[in-house]
Amino acid sequence: MQTSVTFKNLDSSENLKSYIHEKLDRFDRFLDNPAEANVVLSVEKFRHLAEINISGDGLSINGKEETNDMYSAIDIVMDKLEKQIKKNKEKNRGYRGGLKLKPISSNAEEAESIPDEAAGHVKIKNIEYKPMDIEEAIMQMELLNNNFLVFTNARTEKINVLYRRNNGRYGLIQPSN
């Protein structure tokens, strides 16, 4: 990890620099690509401040801590940064892992008609949709506890998709013609 250390109102110390390098090296196991760390160590009256910004590998993580001892400030901010890196990595890993779904189809001909690249990333589910009005579709969706429902609109006789929005309300997708 490429590291730059800046001292404010504090004499430059090789001991502090080596301590920071030693602590930051443990983050290399969490990061896939090279990262850059900017460290600012400062003293204001009796407060020792350690501020570390790590950028790289698609992450930008910042941490700041203030204590009576510079080494303890560095330790605390390193722990905070480690938690943030782990949290971001788990979030990204979960997101990428969610895309790799196997096709589920009882009909072998349908599975064969999907291109090989898409077959590993697309989940196929056959549904039967019946004619109903929007109010009935909302009730059906709540009964099934689904986030969306595909149905034939009884009034227009066209396929519609009812979905639950983030604010708790519903949205309806319908063909324009």
Stockholm file with secondary structure:
# STOCKHOLM 1.0

chainA/1-177         MQTSVTFKNLDSSENLKSYIHEKLDRFDRFLDNPAEANVVLSVEKFRHLAEINISGDGLSINGKEETNDMYSAIDIVMDKLEKQIKKNKEKNRGYRGGLKLKPISSNAEEAESIPDEAAGHVKIKNIEYKPMDIEEAIMQMELLNNNFLVFTNARTEKINVLYRRNNGRYGLIQPSN
#=GR chainA/1-177 SS CEEEEEEESSCCCHHHHHHHHHHHHGGGGTCSSCCEEEEEEEEETTEEEEEEEEEETTEEEEEEEEESSHHHHHHHHHHHHHHHHHHHHHHHHHHHHHTCCCCCCSCHHHHHHSCHHHHTTCCCCCCCCCEECHHHHHHHHHHHTCSEEEEEETTTCSEEEEEECTTSCEEEECCCC
#=GC SS_cons         CEEEEEEESSCCCHHHHHHHHHHHHGGGGTCSSCCEEEEEEEEETTEEEEEEEEEETTEEEEEEEEESSHHHHHHHHHHHHHHHHHHHHHHHHHHHHHTCCCCCCSCHHHHHHSCHHHHTTCCCCCCCCCEECHHHHHHHHHHHTCSEEEEEETTTCSEEEEEECTTSCEEEECCCC
//
